[in-house]
Amino acid sequence: MNNKLIVSPSPHVHSGDSIEKNMYGVLIALIPAFLVAIYVFRLDALIITALSVLFCVGFEYLIARFILKTEPSVFDGSAIITGVLLAFNVPSNLPVWILALGALFSIGVVKMSFGGLGNNIFNPAIAGRIFLLISFPAQMTTWPTPSVGSTTDAVTSATVLSNLRFNPDSLPAIKDMFLGFEGGSIGEMSALALLLGL
């Protein structure tokens, strides 16, 4: 009886999913919110999102290659997701250098310092947002007002929550909040678009 019991850690059944497949599935789910952001904030949303992704992918590559001396895993989609989610959590008029600092913190401090994908204890994009909110509160709490159908480039305003704090009777129409006609970060504009991504 030379049959030995082999014990190994789970999972014992594999579904065939990969990290890349899951990451790109999340990107597909974010497309409706991204389209609304481009419609509402025009080119600013596209620029901020593209730069955020570029910064996150670039920082992950540079840190993995030159600091950690490991093979960069930038094509698994995790740095792209971090970049998109970071962009979706900032105002569309955020200065680019502040966005770069947020990407560096998200990737360098939160993700890579703990060992990369799957080892970080916090969500890198949300930790990046918190870092930026603490470091640059004025820039992170001033949003352009959506100007759908207007010729005005941008008007900044407070969010619905900050308006409610000072004037509880100033709740905007639920329809405006649901469709994305109230101020906020790039990715939080339309509840409908976020639901469509599900």
N, C-alpha and C positions, 0 to 999 in steps of 0.2 A: 504494500500500500504506500506508494510513493507520491500519491496525489496530495499536493499541499494546498491549503486554503490561501488564496491570494487576496489580501485586503488592500484596497486603495481608496483614496479620498473621492468623494463625489465630485462631479456628477457621473453616474454610471451609464446613463442613456443620453446620447447627444442628439439634439434636434436638427443639426445641420446648419444652424445659424452661425454667423461669424461676427466678429467685432465690426468689421467693415459694413456688413449688411445691416446691422442694427444702427450704426451711426448714420449711414446714408438714408435709412428709413426715417430717422428723426429729422434729417435735413428736408426730406420730402414733406413731412408733416408741418414744417415751418414755412413752406412756400406761400400758403394763403396769407399769413401774417406779414410776410415780407412784401408781397404784392400790395397789400393795403398800406404798408409803410411807405412804399415808393409812391403810391397814389396820393397819400396825404403829405408826406415830407419831400416829395420829388427826388431830386438828385442827391440831396443830403443823406437820405437813408441808404441809398446805394453806396455812396462814398464811405460813410462810416462803417457799414457792414463789410465792404470789401477790404478796407484798411484793417479792421479788427481781425478778420480772418488772416490776412497777410501777416500782421504782427504776430499773432498766436502761432501760426505755422512756422514762421521764421524764427521766433524765439525758441520754440520746441526743437527745431533742427539744430540751431546753434548751441543750445545748452546740452542736448544729447551728444552731439558730435564733438564739441570742443571742451566742455566742462566735465561731463560724465563719462566721456570716451566710450559711448555705446552707439549701436546702430540706430539712427533716427527712425522713428515710426510715424512719420508725419502723414503717411498715406492711409492710416487706419481710420481716419475721419474724426478722431477725438479732438485734435487741435482745431479742426474746422468747426466742429460743434461748439467748442469753447469760444471761438471767435464770433460766431453768429449769436450765441446766447449773450456774450458780453455786449455786443453791439445792440441787441434788443433790449438791454437794460440801461442804456444811457440815452441822454437827449440827442436829437439829431444835429444840434448845433454845438456839440462838445468839441473843444479844440483837439486837434490830432495828437499833439504831444501828451495830453492827458490820457487819451485813449491808448497810446503806446505804453504809458506807465501802467495802466490797468491790465493790458495784455501781458506785460512782463511780470507783474505780480501774480496774475492768474496762472501763467505757465511756469514761471521760474520758482516762485515761492510755494504756491499751493499744490501744483501738480507734480512737477519734476523733483522737488526737494523730498517728496515722500516716496519716490520710486516710479512715478509715471502713472499711466492708466491703470485703474483698479486699486491703486495703493494710496491715493490721496484721501484724506479724511473729510475734506469739504468739497463741495462743488466749486471748481475753479472759477467759473464765470460769475457765480453769485458772490464768492469771496472777493473777486476783482471789483465787483460793483460796490461792495461794502467798503473796501479799501479806498475806492475813488470817492464815495460818499463822505467818508471820514476826512479824507485829505483835501477834497475840493467841494465843500458843501454848496457853495454858491453856484458853481457851474453844473453840479449834478441835480440841482433842484429848480432850475429854470428851463422850462420847455417852450419851444415854439408852439403857438396855438395853431391847430390845424386850419388851413386856409383853403379848403376844397371849394373850387369855383371862384376864388378870389384872385385878384392880381397882386395882392400884397405878398412880398417875399416871406416875411416872418414877423410875428408879434409874440412876445413871450408872456407867459401867464403862469399862475399857480395851478396845481392840480386840483381835482375834485375834492380829494381828502383835505388838503390844506384850506380850501375854501370853506368846507364844512366845519372845520375847527373854529373858524372865526364867525361864520354865519350859518348856523344849522339849517336855515330855511332856503339856502341857495343851491339845493340839489338840482343839477341840470336834468334834462329829460333823459329817461332811461334809454330811449331809442338812440340818442346822441352818443351815450356811453357805449351802448352795445355795438353800434356801427363804426365808432372810432372818430367822432367829431369833437372830442374833448382832448385837452393837452395831456402829454405823458411821454414816456420813453418810446423808442422806436417800435419795440415788439409788443407793447401792451395796449396799443391803440384800439384794436377791434376785438371784442370778445367773440363776435361771430367768426372772424377769421381764425382765431385760435381754436374754436370748436370745429371748424371745417377741417382743420389739420388732424383731428383725431381720426 
